[in-house]
């Protein structure tokens, strides 16, 4: 029996609605990954210099630091946000995400100052997103409206093997997460924890605003199966990825980044890959990052 024109029209409409990738160009699995670096890895934190460095090395984004009030181009102030926005316009290098590395010295588990730092950072991100929404250049707006902030748990802030500190962090995140969730922000946890402990924290907080900031070098150093963890955690739990090797350049160490690329492709990871560290002894961070950028761009963004 032949279908009527009406039935055919309905079927076509349903196909369009139910197949979002059908007319959206290349699916995520075939698009090149976006590659950036941390401003602290190249020793250019809280400055415009990191964006110009990224442009020279063909990187597409900077993970920008958030620190104490008044230090560097502090994003708490409108003037500094305007400056960074203009730098992004000039260099065409995006703000991939933010990172609060100072939490390593001011632990989230034990200090009220740390919680205030995260609150301040979220407030700055909310303002950046509001200001970006006023731009007529939508491509620029996307590059100056970061949604992810890395929360660091190393040194004094390490919670690995410390259940009491883990519980304290969970309580703090429960207070912070509602604001992040309301404004579409993500709190990314970079820790030395394994997948089991990370899942425990995420499930205990119970908010989609809390995810894992996965670092290949940290997990490899701890002896975790990074390939199994990445595959298991997936896009549901991983918000962003540090591609890092321990005391070696990317591609010169033990981590199989081609395999990581395949895993990220399979799970259709849509986020940034951020180069951190990966500097052999007697090699400057800037020189190492230049070499790491060439490697990462060749592998992940050919």
C-alpha positions, 0 to 999 in steps of 0.5 A: 500500500502506498503512503499518502503525502501527509504520512510521508511528510510526517515521517520526514519531519520525525526523521529530522527531529529524531536524527539531530546529526543528519543535517549537522555536518560532521558528527563529533566522532570525526571532528578534530579535537580542540587543543590548548594549554594551561597558563601555569604550565608555560609560566604565564599565569593570569596574563595576556602573554599566554594567549599570544604564546598559544597563537604562536604555537597554533594552539586554540585555547588557554586554561586561564588561572583564577587566584587571589584578588588583585593578582595579575589580570584578575577576572573579578574586575570588569576592566580585566575581563574586557582586556582578556576579551579583547586579547581573545579577539586579537589572537583568536585563542579561546578561554578553554576553561579556568583553573584554581591551582592555588587550592593546592595551598588553600585546601577546599577540605579544610579552609573557608578561604578555598570555598570563597575562592570557588564562589568568587570564580563562579561569580566571575564566570557568570559575569563573563557569560552574561557579558558574552551574551551581549556580543553580536559576534557569536563566535567570539562570544563562545570563546570568552564564556568558559563553563568549566573550572578546575578545582585542584587537590594536590600538595596540602589539598590532597584527599587521596586516602583520607576519608575525613577530607573526602567527606569535608569536600563533599559537604563543601561541594554540596553548598557550591554545586547549586549555584554552578548548576543554576548557571550551567557551570561545571566544577571539575575535580582534578585529584589523585583519586581512583575511579571508585573514589571519584564516583563516590564523591560525584554520587554523594554530591548528586549534582550534574555540575560536579565532574572529573577533570581527568589528567592522564599523567596523574592517573598513570603516576598513581598506577591506575589503568587510565584507558579503562578509567577513561572508557568507564567514566565517559563523557557523563563524568569527564568534563575536560582532559589534561593530556600529560606525560610524567617527566617526558614530552608527549609521545616519548613516555609510557602513555599511549595517546593514540589509544586515548584518542581512539577512546575519546573518539568512541565516546564522542568526547566533545571537549578540550584537550589541555596540555599540562607539564610534560617537560623533561628535566633541563627543558624549559616549560615553554620549549616543552610546550612548543614541542608538545603542541606540535605532537598534540596537533599532529595526533589530535588535530591533523 
